[in-house]
Amino acid sequence: MTYLALVFAERLYKTISYGIIIMGMRGQVFTLDGMKLFAMGGAASHDKHLRREGITWWPEELPSDEEYHEAVLNLQAHDNTVDYIVTHCAPDSVQWEISDHYESDKLTEFLEAVRNEVSYKHWYFGHYHLDEDIDDRHTCVFDKIVLVGCLSGDKEGLNASFSSTYSYPKSEGGTREASEE
């Protein structure tokens, strides 16, 4: 059996070698071991006002119009039905369950339309720096690794806590070591 491990710790600099690593490019639908997944990366930086364009922030952090269009076409080609959705940020209504201070943008509005129009079993996302089941169909992942499709039942995966030492980039370059339990 193939397991899909979702790792959302963006700052994680650790080699994981359990076979093959697949990067879900923006707007693509792909099938792995019979599971159909839709991937849509990108998110607006909440701290953009503290960053410098081209150094610590890039406009390309959000999808282009072409990527949105391709995402719609790919979902339509699969009859707007997938098993899992994997994104960096959450749809508006889901992020507002986390906190009402998050602002809507073109991507979160697009993801809200996906949430309303696409049939899916579960949606996994990161970006908000917490590990939490927001509801029974939406899970925010930060420091844990989620194995999807390895168990039967409503809880599509086995959630294993991530415990390791890994490096975070410093704000001005270099790295610092951190240990999480």
C-alpha positions as CSV (number, residue, x, y, z in Angstrom):
1,M,0.0,0.0,0.0
2,T,1.2,3.5,-0.7
3,Y,0.8,6.1,2.0
4,L,0.5,9.8,1.4
5,A,2.3,11.8,4.1
6,L,1.3,15.4,4.2
7,V,4.0,17.6,5.6
8,F,3.2,21.3,6.0
9,A,6.0,22.6,8.1
10,E,7.3,25.0,5.5
11,R,10.4,25.7,7.4
12,L,11.3,22.1,7.8
13,Y,14.8,21.3,6.5
14,K,14.9,17.5,7.0
15,T,15.3,14.8,4.5
16,I,12.4,12.3,4.5
17,S,13.1,9.1,2.6
18,Y,10.1,6.8,2.6
19,G,10.1,6.2,-1.1
20,I,8.9,8.9,-3.5
21,I,8.2,12.5,-2.9
22,I,5.5,14.2,-5.0
23,M,5.1,17.9,-5.2
24,G,1.4,18.8,-5.8
25,M,1.7,21.7,-8.3
26,R,-0.9,24.4,-8.1
27,G,-4.2,23.5,-9.7
28,Q,-3.4,19.9,-10.4
29,V,-5.5,16.8,-9.8
30,F,-3.5,13.6,-9.4
31,T,-4.1,10.0,-8.4
32,L,-2.0,8.1,-5.9
33,D,-2.9,4.5,-5.0
34,G,-6.5,5.1,-6.1
35,M,-6.8,8.3,-4.1
36,K,-7.7,11.4,-6.2
37,L,-6.1,14.6,-4.8
38,F,-6.4,18.3,-5.8
39,A,-3.5,20.5,-4.8
40,M,-3.5,24.3,-4.8
41,G,-0.6,26.0,-3.1
42,G,-0.1,29.6,-2.2
43,A,-1.1,32.1,0.5
44,A,-0.9,35.8,1.3
45,S,1.7,36.5,3.9
46,H,0.0,37.9,7.0
47,D,3.2,39.8,7.9
48,K,3.9,41.2,4.4
49,H,4.2,44.7,5.9
50,L,7.3,43.5,7.8
51,R,8.9,41.9,4.7
52,R,10.9,43.2,1.7
53,E,9.7,42.5,-1.9
54,G,12.1,40.2,-3.7
55,I,14.0,39.3,-0.5
56,T,11.5,38.0,2.0
57,W,8.3,38.4,0.1
58,W,7.3,37.7,-3.5
59,P,4.1,38.6,-5.4
60,E,4.1,35.0,-6.7
61,E,3.1,33.7,-3.3
62,L,-0.4,33.8,-4.7
63,P,-1.5,31.8,-7.8
64,S,-1.6,33.5,-11.2
65,D,-4.8,33.9,-13.2
66,E,-3.5,31.0,-15.4
67,E,-3.2,28.8,-12.4
68,Y,-6.7,29.6,-11.2
69,H,-8.0,28.8,-14.7
70,E,-6.1,25.5,-14.9
71,A,-7.4,24.5,-11.5
72,V,-11.0,25.0,-12.6
73,L,-10.4,23.1,-15.8
74,N,-8.7,20.2,-14.0
75,L,-11.5,19.9,-11.4
76,Q,-14.1,20.0,-14.1
77,A,-12.3,17.2,-16.0
78,H,-12.8,15.1,-12.8
79,D,-16.4,16.1,-12.5
80,N,-15.6,18.3,-9.5
81,T,-15.0,15.2,-7.4
82,V,-11.8,14.3,-5.6
83,D,-11.0,12.4,-2.4
84,Y,-8.8,14.9,-0.8
85,I,-7.9,18.6,-1.2
86,V,-4.4,19.8,-0.1
87,T,-3.8,23.5,0.0
88,H,-1.6,25.9,1.8
89,C,-4.3,28.2,3.1
90,A,-7.9,27.5,3.9
91,P,-11.2,28.8,2.3
92,D,-12.6,31.9,3.9
93,S,-15.3,30.2,6.0
94,V,-12.8,27.7,7.4
95,Q,-10.1,30.3,8.2
96,W,-12.7,32.4,10.0
97,E,-13.4,29.4,12.2
98,I,-9.7,29.7,13.3
99,S,-9.9,33.4,13.8
100,D,-12.0,36.2,12.5
101,H,-8.9,38.5,12.0
102,Y,-7.8,36.7,8.8
103,E,-8.6,38.7,5.7
104,S,-10.3,37.4,2.6
105,D,-8.2,37.6,-0.7
106,K,-8.5,36.2,-4.2
107,L,-7.1,32.8,-3.2
108,T,-9.3,32.3,-0.1
109,E,-12.3,33.4,-2.1
110,F,-11.4,30.9,-4.8
111,L,-11.0,28.1,-2.3
112,E,-14.4,29.0,-0.8
113,A,-15.9,28.5,-4.2
114,V,-14.0,25.1,-4.5
115,R,-15.4,24.2,-1.0
116,N,-18.9,24.9,-2.2
117,E,-18.7,23.3,-5.7
118,V,-16.4,20.3,-5.3
119,S,-17.2,17.0,-3.7
120,Y,-14.4,15.8,-1.4
121,K,-13.8,13.6,1.7
122,H,-11.3,15.8,3.6
123,W,-9.4,19.0,3.1
124,Y,-5.9,19.5,4.6
125,F,-4.1,22.8,4.8
126,G,-1.2,24.5,6.7
127,H,-0.4,28.2,6.9
128,Y,-2.0,29.0,10.3
129,H,0.8,27.4,12.5
130,L,-1.5,25.0,14.4
131,D,-2.4,21.3,14.4
132,E,-6.2,21.1,14.7
133,D,-9.2,19.5,13.2
134,I,-11.3,22.6,12.5
135,D,-14.3,20.3,11.8
136,D,-14.8,16.8,10.6
137,R,-13.8,17.7,7.0
138,H,-11.1,20.3,7.5
139,T,-7.7,19.8,9.2
140,C,-5.0,22.3,9.8
141,V,-1.5,20.8,9.9
142,F,1.7,22.4,11.2
143,D,4.1,20.2,13.1
144,K,2.5,16.8,12.6
145,I,2.7,14.4,9.7
146,V,-0.7,13.1,8.5
147,L,-0.8,9.7,6.8
148,V,-3.8,9.7,4.5
149,G,-5.5,6.5,3.3
150,C,-3.8,4.0,5.5
151,L,-6.8,3.2,7.8
152,S,-10.5,2.6,6.9
153,G,-13.2,4.6,8.6
154,D,-14.2,8.2,8.8
155,K,-10.7,9.3,10.0
156,E,-8.9,8.9,6.6
157,G,-5.5,8.7,8.1
158,L,-3.3,8.0,11.0
159,N,-2.0,11.2,12.6
160,A,1.5,10.7,13.9
161,S,2.9,13.5,16.1
162,F,6.1,14.9,14.6
163,S,9.0,14.9,17.1
164,S,12.4,15.8,15.8
165,T,15.2,18.4,15.7
166,Y,15.1,20.6,12.6
167,S,16.5,23.9,11.4
168,Y,14.6,27.1,11.0
169,P,16.0,30.0,8.9
170,K,17.0,33.1,10.8
171,S,15.3,36.3,9.8
172,E,18.5,37.7,8.3
173,G,19.9,34.4,6.8
174,G,21.6,31.4,8.4
175,T,19.8,28.9,10.6
176,R,19.0,28.2,14.2
177,E,18.3,24.8,15.7
178,A,15.0,24.0,17.4
179,S,13.7,20.9,19.0
180,E,10.0,20.2,19.2
181,E,8.2,17.5,21.1
